[in-house]
Amino acid sequence: MAPIKKTKKIGITPDAHSQKIPLAVGYHKKEVFLLMKIIRGKKEPREHGLAIVRGHGESVFTGKPEHAHLVRIGPRGKKVDENLAHCRDFKFFCHDDDMTLAYVRQGTHGPEFAYASTEDFITWVVGGTVKEVKKPGILIPELEDGAGDVIYSNGGQIETAISQNLRSWKIVFPARAPHWNFFEGLPFNIVGAIAVPDGIIAGGGIALFYESRMKADILIDDHLHNKKIGDEHFVKIGCALFSSKNPTQLIWQTELPLMEISVESDGQISFIGVTPIHPEMDPKSKSKKEYTMHGVRFYFSDKAGKIHLFEFPLEHIADHKSGRVTRAKRAPENPIMKPSQKGWEYDGVFNPAVVRLDGKVHLLYRAVGNDGWSRIGHAATTDGVRISERGVKPVYSLHKHEIPDLADGEDMSLFSSGGSWGGCEDPKATNIDGRVYMTFVAHDGGWPMRSALTSIGKKDFLNKKWKWAKPQLMSPPNVGSKSVVILPEKIIDEDGTEKYVVFHRVWPNIMVDLVPKLEFGEGKRWLRNLYSIRPRRSYWDSQKMSMGTAPIRTPHGWLAIYSAVDRQDSSKYKIGAMLLDLKQPWKAIARSRKPILEPDEQYENSYEGGRGKSGIVYPGGAVDIDGMLHIYYGGADMVTCVATVPVNELVESLLRDRQPHLKITPCLL
């Protein structure tokens, strides 16, 4: 195609009843341009016209709107204006000097795909109609000799049509894309495509981007049932990479979304294109070097017709493509603790909290007795795996008279939790300033289960003088609360005071509170829900989640191990990791794209005689021993296990997995 020729700008003067609709964004060298439809008049049929607005820089369309024309070559070479009222779903593909405009037109026998090209931005000449393609998509002209021209279009999956002459087209169905778990059977739409050189993403190719709209219910727990309190709209972005030599060949696709973007209001946005991010696209740049693409810009318009953009770095696509997944490695000695013949721990020893003191790892584990009551036992290990000490009796028990009226008389129907009908369950422990704070779930057989706190001095703990402080209820009445974890360091709050950071689970979220003192109860304070870390719709932690271990400080953030359940398979509890901001630990910097541990072993699904609950790995504590993270967890609600992973490797994996912070920028028009 010949280089673009500049033409004289022609002003467009809309009347009071004009409607401007952004259609598509394209680019050429250092210039970005916007195609708009302008609809004039109050009565039907209204007048439809096109305009091009040129931009300099990525977010400012500063040019004066210019009339644009979409024309067909009729008999005897006569140009006939396309009926714009019957055209929709416009998409640009731009590469070097080639600019192709694809759209769907309503033909005599239904919708059909059409495409056009230009030499001057202003007049777009229709090159043909592809009746075999009925749905919106994008046309990629031949990028390499012999590759052919290809159309990618929406469907139940991405559909392709290939041609060697732009006249006859063959429909080809490549490997299925997107993955079903990307769009879950709902419609998806192609956003745009970019030719990616080798070296930017290994092998290079045609990067095709697509999106799917989702609406999720916002739920809370109400007497062990889901209660809807609202809904949330969001968009998922995915990518498929096709070969530029054989453009119907699918090389790779994202198994999971590149990102999930929460959309305010009713989610009515329209993606209008993607452009590469080149340093040379800065209009002030005088660089004559070859383009060095390092990201992608996504443009969309809202329901008011305003245009916005956000950027996505290519390195994150490369990380997705690498397929690297970090997994924790189970100890060969697992399970490291099993139920004993002692009545108080006959039916389970699991979900241990841990603290590391004076070179030993101390486990405070949940023990379920043959009387159906949960108590806390103590064990210790010097090497982090082999149990060298184990108590002969509980070190902590909760009696009903200590915390009366847990369920506040609202609902006393009995239910079992992890194999027991009451007691102190699922402890978590944090060592702060020479004192061990232990939280647990206080359960008396009824709803709600409430979070509680006790503590003990370090000296008494090491001397096994179990002088625990009087327990305090932390969660307010009539609120089901579990999995309370206290950050091991205080932080400076916005008001300049030191605060403890407390994580707790109010189904289905991890909630975060800041408190000046670890004192709770009626007349003092209850746990609040200041901040939340919520399930992600498309990932393994999509149904519910809870903090598993006291976070560990690293240079890149607080490393926290957490537990979650996927709504697509709610029978399995899995373990993952997240990085929290060092100064604002209620903000998740990164979360593992996939679990680091899943219930795959026999002892994580059943115990002797088929006892226990299938599909459970549930973290209770973690310690860093010489750079190796030891994660202690319960298997099948019966046994105690440990798995390890290098701290640096896990942190690096999380940094690869993180969803980049997306700054949505309004475009000036």
C-alpha positions, 0 to 999 in steps of 0.5 A: 500500500502506498504511503499515507497522503495528507489531505486538507482538513474539512470541518464538521459542524454538528447540529444540536441533535448530533450524536457522536459515536466512537467506532475504532482507533488505529495508528500509523507511525507516530500518529493515532487516529479515531474513527467516529460516526456522527448521526444528525437529525431528530427524525428517522431516517437520520443522517449517518456520517463518518469522521476521522480525528487525528491524535498526537500522543496516545491519549489526546485526539487534538486534530479537527474532525475531518469528513471520512468516506466509506465507498464501494466501487460500483459498475463502471468504476463509480464510487457509491457511499456505503449505507452507514446505518447498516454497518457496525462493529468496526475494527482497524488492523495497522501494520507498517503502511497497511491499514485495514478497516473491517466491519459488519454490514447488513446485506440482503441475506443477513449480516456479512463481513466487509473490509476496506483500505485507504491511502489517505485516511479519509477515503476508505474503499471497500475491497470486498465482502466475505459472505462466509463470515457473518460475525464481527472480527478483524482482517489481517492482510498477508504479513509474510509471503505465502501466508495469505490474508486471514479473518478472525471473528467471534463465534462459539470459539474464535473462527478463522477464514483464509484467502490467497486472493481476497476473493475466495475464502476457506473457513478453518477451525483452529484449536479451540480458543478461548478456553471455556473457563475464560468466557464460561459460555458467555459471548466474547468479542475480539478487541483487536490484533497486533503483529508482534516481532520475535524477541518481544514474545518468543517466536512472535506472531499475531497477538489477537486480543478478546474480551468477555463481560461478566456479572457476579453476585456479591454475597455474604453469609446469612445463617450458613446461606448465601445472601445477595447484597448486590452485583459487580460488572467486570471485563476479562481480557485474553490473548491468543497468539497465531503464527504469522507464517500460517495465520490459522495456526494457534500457537498459544492462548491464555488459559486464564485472563490477562486481567479482570477489570471492574466496571462501574455502573452497568458495565456498558463499555465498548472496546474500540481498538488496541495499539502497540506502545513504542517509545518512538510513538512519542511525538517529541521523539526524534528516534530513527531506530526500529520500533521496540514495542514494550506494551499494548494500549487498550481503548474503550468508550463508555456509554456517554461516548467518552474514550478511555485507555489503559496500558498492559506491558508485554512482559506479562503476556510473556509470563503467561506464555511461559507457563511457569508455575511454582508449586510447594513440595510435600515432605516425604514424611507426610503426614508428620502427625496423625491422630493418636489413641488418646481420646482428646485427639482420637478423631483428628490432629490438623490445621496447625498454627506455628511460631518459631522460637529459639530455633524450634518450630512450635505447632499449636494444632487442632485436636478433635476428640472422640467426644466431638470437642476441639482442643489445642495441642502442642508439638515441636520440630527442630528441623521443620519436618520431623516432630521431636516433641508432642504433648500428652494432653491439650495445652488449651481448651475452651469451656462454654462458661468461658465465652457464654452465648456464642450464638447469641441465642439466635440460631442454636441448630447444631452443625458440625465444623471440621468433624467437631461440634464445638470448642476452639478450632483452627488456631492461628499464632503470631509472636509480637514483642515477646508474646504469642497471640493465638486466635481461634474459632469459638464454636458451641455448635450453633451459628454464628461461629465467632473469632476469639483471642488469647495470648501467652508470654514467650517465657511461659510458652517455652517453659510449657507453663500454659498460662493463657490469658482469658479469651476475648471474642473478637467478632461482633454478635450475629456475624460469622467470622473465622481465620483471624491472622495478626500481622507480626509488626504494627504499621503507621496508620494515616493518622500517624499512630501505630496500629495492629493489622488484623485479617479475618474472614467474613464469608467470602472475603478476607477482611482487614481491620486496624486496631490500636490495641489487641483488646476486644469485646463488648464495650471495647471493640469488635473487628470491623471490615475496613478493607477487603481482599476479595475472590477473583471471578476467573481463578482458583480462588473464585468462591471464598478465601481466608488468610492461612498464615501470619505474613512474612516480611520480604523486600517485595512485600508481606508474603502470605499463604492463604486458602481458597475454594474455586466455585467451579469445584467447591469440594476442594480447598487449595493453597496459594500465596499473595504479596501484600504492600509493606506499608498498606498490607490490606492491598494485595500486590500479587496473587498466585495465578494457580494454587501452589498446593492442591489436595492430590495425595491420599492423606489429603482426601481420607484417613484410615477407615475412610475417615476425614473430609475429601479434598482438603489442604488447609494452611495454618502456619508458615515459617522461613527456615534458612530461605525455605518456606515451610507451610504447615497444613491440615490434610483431609481434616484429619492429619498434619502435613508440611510442604516447602518452597524456596522463599525467593522462588515463590516471591519471583513467581508471584511477581510474574503472576501479578496483574499489573496496576491498570491506570485508566486514563481519559482521552481528550477529544 
